[in-house]
Amino acid sequence: MRRILAAQRLDARDPGAAMERLGRDPRFVFPPGERGRAALLTRYRALLADAGRRLDSLFDQQPRARLEVQPVPAFKEVTSSAAYYEPGSLDGSRPGVFFANLHDPAATPSWSMPTLAYHEGIPGHHFQISTAQELRGVPMFRRFIPFTAYTEGWGLYAEQLALEHGFESDPYDRLGALSAELFRAARLVVDTGIHRMRWTREQAIDYMVKTTGEPESKMIPEVERYIVMPGQACAYKVGELELIDLRQRAMERLGPRFDLRAFHHVVLGNGAVPLTILERLVEDWIVSRERSGGAARPVPARGDG
C-alpha cells in the first residue's frame, strides 16, 4: 500500500490515515440521492460483467446460475454491510443476487468496489455456491451446507486471484484490494484481542478505525459481530491461507504439469468441505498426476463413499 500511495504522490507513512482521506476524496465519492445510488448499481454490474469475461483462463467449468445486482432492501440498509450475496434457488429458477447497500452512496468509495464485487459475486461466493448447488452425484447436504473457513476462505482467495490476474488495472483499485486485505488482517487482531486478551468493545473499535482508516460508524457493527461470533472473522483468513498453501504445494510438486483450472476444479468440484478434507482432496489429485505423468486433470466429485 505504501508503494502505491508513494507512486501516486500521496503521504505513505500511515496507510490507514491515507485510506481515510481517500475515502473522502471527491474523485472517488458518489453523489447523494438517486443519482449516486444509480451510479453505484451501474458500476457493480459493469465490474461483475467484466469479471465474468475473464474466467476462461482460470476455470474449466462455470456455473449456469445467473447473477443479478439489486439494492439492499430499505428496511435493513442501516444495519447491513456494504454488500452481501444471497444464493439462487437449487432448481435454478431464481438467480443469485449481489445486494448493494445504497443507504449512503458516499460511504462506498469507487476504489473499494472491485474487491467487494469479486468476493461476493464473481469469482467469489456466487461462483463457489452456485457450483456446489449444481453438483450431481453427491448427497443433497453437500450442495448447500457451508463451512465458514472454506466458503469465506474462497471469498478472500477470489479477491487474491483477481488481483494476481490483473482484474484491477487502476492503481487506486489495487490499493482498495490491499486495503481490504489490511481490514481482514486487523480483525484477526481484534477477534483474538477480544476473546483471548479481554479487550473492551471500545479498544477494538479504536484499533479498527486507526488501522484501517474506515469510519467508526462502519467499525461498530463489525466489532459487535466479532463479539458475538468468536473465531468467525479469523476463519476467513485461515481458509484463504490454506487455499494458497495448497496451490503452492501443487505447483511445487507438479511443476509444468500444474494446471490452475484443474486445481480450481478440485477445490470447487466437491462442494464446501472442512479444510482437512480439502487438503486430502488436493493431495489425492496431486498424487494421481504424479503417478500418471500426464496432464493435470481434476478429481471428480465424490459421492457418499
Secondary structure, 3 states (H helix, E strand, C coil): CHHHHHHCCCCCCCHHHHHHHHCCCCCCCCCCHHHHHHHHHHHHHHHHHHHHCCCCCCCCCCCCCCEEEEECCHHHCCCCCCEEEECCCCCCCCCEEEEECCCCHHHCCHHHHHHHHHHHCCCCHHHHHHHHHCCCCCCHHHHCCCCHHHHHHHHHHHHHHHHHCCCCCCHHHHHHHHHHHHHHHHHHHHHHHHHCCCCCHHHHHHHHHHHHCCCHHHHHHHHHHHHHCCCHHHHHHHHHHHHHHHHHHHHHHHHHHCCHHHHHHHHHCCCCCCHHHHHHHHHHHHHHHHHHCCCCCCCCCCCCC
